[in-house]
Amino acid sequence: MKPGVGVGVMILKDNKILLGLRNPNKEKASSELQGQGTWTMPGGKVEFMEKLVDAAKRELEEETSLKATKIDFLCISDDMTKTAHYVTAGFIVKEYTGEVKTMEPETILEWRWFDLNALPTNLYKPSQKCIEKYQSGIIYE
């Protein structure tokens, strides 16, 4: 097996981060990294011949209807389980247009803003890593 490539998109507004609740049903959560029932940032797999930043913008819009107008690279991480390995590029969106909508309700049940100092305990591991890297200023470790 070969590693996959994914993106995660951090959206901040007034010291709050946008997170979506993944479907607790394993088949509907669509995650090889076993993230069912956890809170996640928008994100997903990079398509063939797609630039990382373009994948981040696409996934953000597909999942939330938001369009990034200012997006920057944030971090990179290795996300591994016994059955999957993804290299995940994290991006941060500081400016966007649109209103948050649940565009894929079978996968993400709802989107909610959380204070960075009061995050849910059941975070999706790749999202948790990206948040920790943002808070510590570390790009990769």
Backbone as CSV, one residue per row, in Angstrom:
resi,resn,N_x,N_y,N_z,CA_x,CA_y,CA_z,C_x,C_y,C_z
1,MET,0.833,-1.190,0.000,0.000,0.000,0.000,0.878,1.254,0.000
2,LYS,0.362,2.304,-0.596,1.069,3.579,-0.629,0.300,4.591,0.202
3,PRO,1.005,5.598,0.737,0.315,6.642,1.484,-0.589,7.465,0.569
4,GLY,-1.663,7.990,1.165,-2.529,8.923,0.459,-2.141,10.342,0.841
5,VAL,-2.694,11.301,0.139,-2.444,12.707,0.436,-3.776,13.378,0.723
6,GLY,-3.805,14.102,1.841,-5.027,14.793,2.223,-4.748,16.223,2.616
7,VAL,-5.834,16.980,2.799,-5.741,18.366,3.257,-6.726,18.578,4.397
8,GLY,-6.356,19.482,5.291,-7.237,19.928,6.358,-7.264,21.445,6.319
9,VAL,-8.434,22.025,6.578,-8.592,23.471,6.454,-9.073,24.053,7.780
10,MET,-8.228,24.876,8.378,-8.583,25.559,9.620,-9.194,26.913,9.274
11,ILE,-10.375,27.167,9.795,-11.033,28.453,9.596,-11.191,29.096,10.957
12,LEU,-10.637,30.289,11.100,-10.702,31.001,12.368,-11.551,32.259,12.236
13,LYS,-12.325,32.522,13.281,-13.129,33.739,13.357,-13.296,34.084,14.831
14,ASP,-12.777,35.234,15.246,-12.903,35.678,16.643,-12.404,34.631,17.643
15,ASN,-11.220,34.071,17.369,-10.592,33.050,18.215,-11.413,31.762,18.306
16,LYS,-12.270,31.545,17.301,-13.056,30.313,17.242,-12.707,29.579,15.956
17,ILE,-12.808,28.261,16.034,-12.495,27.399,14.899,-13.759,26.651,14.477
18,LEU,-13.921,26.489,13.173,-15.070,25.769,12.642,-14.759,24.272,12.601
19,LEU,-15.609,23.479,13.260,-15.449,22.021,13.266,-16.772,21.358,12.911
20,GLY,-16.671,20.226,12.215,-17.849,19.456,11.840,-17.869,18.121,12.556
21,LEU,-19.076,17.680,12.925,-19.239,16.393,13.599,-19.393,15.291,12.561
22,ARG,-18.411,14.393,12.523,-18.438,13.272,11.576,-19.518,12.273,11.988
23,ASN,-20.161,11.708,11.005,-21.189,10.710,11.252,-20.603,9.570,12.096
24,PRO,-21.307,9.121,13.148,-20.787,8.026,13.961,-20.802,6.668,13.245
25,ASN,-21.564,6.564,12.152,-21.632,5.339,11.370,-20.360,5.227,10.524
26,LYS,-19.602,4.173,10.719,-18.308,3.994,10.046,-18.427,4.088,8.528
27,GLU,-19.466,3.525,7.942,-19.632,3.551,6.493,-19.923,4.959,5.985
28,LYS,-20.594,5.776,6.779,-20.962,7.119,6.338,-19.924,8.171,6.710
29,ALA,-19.038,7.869,7.638,-18.017,8.837,8.040,-16.926,8.966,6.994
30,SER,-16.861,8.029,6.088,-15.906,8.005,4.969,-14.483,8.365,5.375
31,SER,-13.963,7.631,6.333,-12.597,7.912,6.761,-11.818,6.628,6.942
32,GLU,-10.766,6.499,6.173,-9.876,5.357,6.344,-9.082,5.484,7.638
33,LEU,-9.049,6.708,8.194,-8.296,6.949,9.426,-9.166,6.817,10.676
34,GLN,-10.332,6.207,10.541,-11.208,5.876,11.673,-11.639,7.108,12.477
35,GLY,-12.281,8.060,11.820,-12.679,9.285,12.495,-14.152,9.413,12.792
36,GLN,-14.894,8.322,12.726,-16.328,8.412,12.941,-16.663,8.937,14.343
37,GLY,-17.664,9.834,14.413,-18.110,10.375,15.687,-17.194,11.428,16.285
38,THR,-16.232,11.939,15.523,-15.307,12.947,16.042,-15.572,14.295,15.364
39,TRP,-15.021,15.343,15.945,-15.098,16.690,15.380,-13.881,16.924,14.491
40,THR,-14.113,17.443,13.294,-13.060,17.598,12.303,-13.104,18.967,11.632
41,MET,-11.965,19.379,11.128,-11.930,20.551,10.255,-12.381,20.091,8.868
42,PRO,-12.804,21.022,8.017,-13.085,20.626,6.632,-11.819,20.058,6.000
43,GLY,-11.987,19.139,5.084,-10.826,18.567,4.420,-11.158,17.292,3.694
44,GLY,-10.141,16.686,3.114,-10.348,15.445,2.396,-9.145,15.079,1.557
45,LYS,-9.374,14.218,0.583,-8.304,13.683,-0.250,-7.971,14.628,-1.402
46,VAL,-6.699,14.649,-1.753,-6.231,15.400,-2.913,-6.447,14.532,-4.146
47,GLU,-7.019,15.128,-5.183,-7.272,14.399,-6.420,-6.023,14.408,-7.310
48,PHE,-5.955,13.456,-8.233,-4.830,13.351,-9.158,-4.659,14.656,-9.923
49,MET,-3.426,15.179,-9.962,-3.056,16.398,-10.673,-3.681,17.665,-10.054
50,GLU,-4.053,17.603,-8.810,-4.620,18.752,-8.115,-3.579,19.313,-7.145
51,LYS,-3.379,20.611,-7.156,-2.468,21.244,-6.214,-3.073,21.186,-4.824
52,LEU,-2.213,21.117,-3.808,-2.681,21.031,-2.428,-3.623,22.183,-2.069
53,VAL,-3.241,23.401,-2.394,-4.064,24.560,-2.046,-5.409,24.518,-2.769
54,ASP,-5.411,24.017,-4.000,-6.671,23.899,-4.737,-7.576,22.841,-4.103
55,ALA,-6.980,21.764,-3.616,-7.754,20.724,-2.920,-8.367,21.296,-1.646
56,ALA,-7.592,22.100,-0.924,-8.100,22.710,0.310,-9.290,23.622,0.016
57,LYS,-9.171,24.449,-1.011,-10.278,25.346,-1.387,-11.504,24.552,-1.818
58,ARG,-11.285,23.507,-2.625,-12.389,22.677,-3.108,-13.108,21.985,-1.968
59,GLU,-12.331,21.340,-1.085,-12.947,20.620,0.029,-13.719,21.575,0.939
60,LEU,-13.160,22.749,1.195,-13.846,23.736,2.025,-15.205,24.088,1.432
61,GLU,-15.228,24.383,0.140,-16.481,24.761,-0.494,-17.455,23.586,-0.580
62,GLU,-16.953,22.398,-0.925,-17.822,21.220,-1.025,-18.495,20.888,0.303
63,GLU,-17.766,21.076,1.398,-18.288,20.657,2.701,-19.056,21.747,3.446
64,THR,-18.678,23.033,3.230,-19.272,24.112,4.036,-19.944,25.207,3.216
65,SER,-19.744,25.255,1.925,-20.172,26.291,0.977,-19.331,27.563,1.085
66,LEU,-18.340,27.606,1.973,-17.485,28.784,2.116,-16.434,28.819,1.008
67,LYS,-16.112,30.030,0.547,-15.067,30.206,-0.454,-13.916,30.966,0.183
68,ALA,-12.743,30.339,0.199,-11.555,30.968,0.782,-11.069,32.100,-0.116
69,THR,-10.864,33.282,0.481,-10.293,34.404,-0.264,-8.871,34.691,0.195
70,LYS,-8.505,34.224,1.387,-7.120,34.316,1.865,-6.805,32.996,2.573
71,ILE,-5.911,32.223,1.960,-5.567,30.897,2.485,-4.053,30.744,2.462
72,ASP,-3.495,30.213,3.549,-2.053,30.028,3.665,-1.743,28.626,4.165
73,PHE,-0.571,28.119,3.761,-0.075,26.838,4.265,0.178,26.960,5.769
74,LEU,-0.166,25.932,6.521,-0.012,25.948,7.971,0.956,24.875,8.469
75,CYS,0.752,23.630,8.034,1.568,22.536,8.578,1.438,21.294,7.709
76,ILE,2.219,20.300,8.070,2.122,19.000,7.411,2.309,17.919,8.474
77,SER,1.599,16.807,8.311,1.725,15.733,9.304,1.572,14.371,8.648
78,ASP,2.075,13.366,9.362,1.890,11.971,8.977,0.762,11.426,9.843
79,ASP,-0.295,10.963,9.196,-1.440,10.408,9.926,-1.551,8.932,9.583
80,MET,-1.373,8.092,10.613,-1.312,6.653,10.374,-2.152,5.861,11.370
81,THR,-2.781,4.825,10.845,-3.437,3.816,11.673,-2.873,2.473,11.216
82,LYS,-3.413,1.388,11.719,-2.948,0.068,11.295,-3.282,-0.204,9.833
83,THR,-4.298,0.492,9.300,-4.761,0.201,7.942,-4.629,1.357,6.955
84,ALA,-4.157,2.518,7.410,-4.080,3.672,6.506,-2.898,4.570,6.868
85,HIS,-2.392,5.271,5.847,-1.329,6.248,6.046,-1.599,7.418,5.105
86,TYR,-1.777,8.592,5.686,-1.977,9.814,4.906,-0.949,10.848,5.298
87,VAL,-0.467,11.576,4.324,0.322,12.779,4.552,-0.683,13.912,4.395
88,THR,-0.870,14.681,5.460,-1.906,15.708,5.475,-1.292,17.099,5.525
89,ALA,-1.672,17.923,4.555,-1.247,19.321,4.522,-2.347,20.164,5.156
90,GLY,-1.970,20.944,6.149,-2.925,21.829,6.804,-2.840,23.233,6.240
91,PHE,-3.986,23.846,6.049,-4.072,25.221,5.572,-4.899,26.032,6.546
92,ILE,-4.680,27.348,6.569,-5.452,28.234,7.424,-6.126,29.286,6.546
93,VAL,-7.414,29.461,6.760,-8.201,30.447,6.037,-8.500,31.590,6.999
94,LYS,-8.046,32.775,6.636,-8.277,33.950,7.477,-9.377,34.838,6.919
95,GLU,-9.655,34.683,5.633,-10.736,35.444,5.004,-11.506,34.524,4.067
96,TYR,-12.828,34.685,4.071,-13.674,33.846,3.230,-14.980,34.583,2.953
97,THR,-15.723,34.072,1.991,-17.050,34.597,1.699,-18.060,33.471,1.868
98,GLY,-19.311,33.853,2.113,-20.389,32.876,2.231,-20.779,32.607,3.667
99,GLU,-21.777,31.761,3.807,-22.292,31.336,5.103,-22.098,29.828,5.249
100,VAL,-21.815,29.393,6.451,-21.588,27.962,6.701,-22.889,27.189,6.499
101,LYS,-22.799,26.152,5.668,-23.929,25.257,5.430,-23.414,23.819,5.514
102,THR,-24.253,22.917,5.934,-23.902,21.499,5.976,-24.202,20.922,4.593
103,MET,-23.188,20.876,3.748,-23.356,20.490,2.348,-23.379,18.975,2.129
104,GLU,-22.773,18.216,3.044,-22.732,16.758,2.925,-23.255,16.141,4.219
105,PRO,-24.580,16.272,4.477,-25.139,15.857,5.774,-25.028,14.368,6.078
106,GLU,-24.755,13.544,5.071,-24.575,12.119,5.329,-23.200,11.845,5.940
107,THR,-22.243,12.745,5.710,-20.885,12.586,6.225,-20.636,13.452,7.454
108,ILE,-20.978,14.730,7.358,-20.828,15.683,8.460,-22.224,16.090,8.921
109,LEU,-22.556,15.788,10.171,-23.906,16.041,10.675,-24.184,17.516,10.934
110,GLU,-23.167,18.263,11.367,-23.335,19.696,11.636,-21.974,20.364,11.708
111,TRP,-21.976,21.684,11.495,-20.788,22.516,11.667,-21.041,23.430,12.841
112,ARG,-20.000,23.608,13.674,-20.142,24.447,14.864,-18.831,25.180,15.137
113,TRP,-18.935,26.410,15.649,-17.757,27.194,16.032,-17.389,26.875,17.470
114,PHE,-16.099,26.590,17.712,-15.591,26.292,19.049,-14.480,27.276,19.394
115,ASP,-14.477,27.753,20.633,-13.391,28.587,21.108,-12.118,27.738,21.129
116,LEU,-11.014,28.315,20.683,-9.749,27.565,20.664,-9.317,27.106,22.053
117,ASN,-9.826,27.748,23.088,-9.490,27.361,24.460,-10.521,26.417,25.076
118,ALA,-11.522,26.018,24.299,-12.572,25.118,24.802,-12.994,24.152,23.693
119,LEU,-12.034,23.386,23.216,-12.291,22.451,22.121,-12.927,21.158,22.637
120,PRO,-13.711,20.475,21.797,-14.249,19.176,22.218,-13.111,18.177,22.414
121,THR,-13.324,17.205,23.267,-12.276,16.221,23.554,-12.170,15.166,22.456
122,ASN,-13.231,14.949,21.718,-13.218,13.915,20.675,-12.919,14.541,19.311
123,LEU,-11.681,15.021,19.162,-11.238,15.602,17.898,-10.702,14.511,16.969
124,TYR,-10.950,14.677,15.675,-10.377,13.817,14.650,-8.860,14.008,14.701
125,LYS,-8.098,12.940,14.787,-6.648,13.030,15.030,-5.909,13.961,14.062
126,PRO,-6.132,13.882,12.731,-5.435,14.817,11.852,-5.780,16.284,12.159
127,SER,-7.024,16.557,12.508,-7.421,17.927,12.865,-6.766,18.347,14.171
128,GLN,-6.730,17.437,15.126,-6.095,17.735,16.414,-4.625,18.090,16.222
129,LYS,-3.933,17.322,15.381,-2.521,17.602,15.115,-2.351,18.985,14.505
130,CYS,-3.208,19.328,13.569,-3.113,20.622,12.896,-3.362,21.767,13.891
131,ILE,-4.339,21.619,14.746,-4.635,22.641,15.763,-3.446,22.791,16.713
132,GLU,-2.883,21.672,17.143,-1.728,21.720,18.042,-0.531,22.389,17.370
133,LYS,-0.326,22.111,16.088,0.772,22.747,15.364,0.529,24.251,15.247
134,TYR,-0.700,24.645,15.002,-1.028,26.072,14.929,-0.728,26.749,16.273
135,GLN,-1.159,26.112,17.361,-0.985,26.713,18.681,0.478,26.767,19.103
136,SER,1.296,25.820,18.636,2.706,25.781,19.037,3.638,26.462,18.033
137,GLY,3.115,26.738,16.836,3.943,27.350,15.803,4.836,26.361,15.082
138,ILE,4.603,25.071,15.280,5.422,24.023,14.640,4.785,23.624,13.312
139,ILE,5.581,23.566,12.275,5.071,23.186,10.951,5.071,21.669,10.777
140,TYR,6.158,21.026,11.240,6.274,19.563,11.085,7.181,19.047,12.194
141,GLU,6.803,17.903,12.731,7.686,17.225,13.688,7.557,15.753,13.561
